[in-house]
Amino acid sequence: MTKLQNKLRHMRLFELMRQREMASHVSRKLRVSRLTDDDGEEAILLRTLASRSLTTPHNRPV
């Protein structure tokens, strides 16, 4: 494998790891949001933040 191929492979791997971490973080926020359903405004704010973080930098859904 050439150095360029190796570098590209590593870049893709780290990007996948970053996306997976983002999805895990959103999942955690959604669980908190469901637990706070009775809190009204705070729950809406948490849901909004969670849904925003479900998109990648170019507004593509995860």
Beta strands, then each sheet from edge to edge (+ up, - down):
end
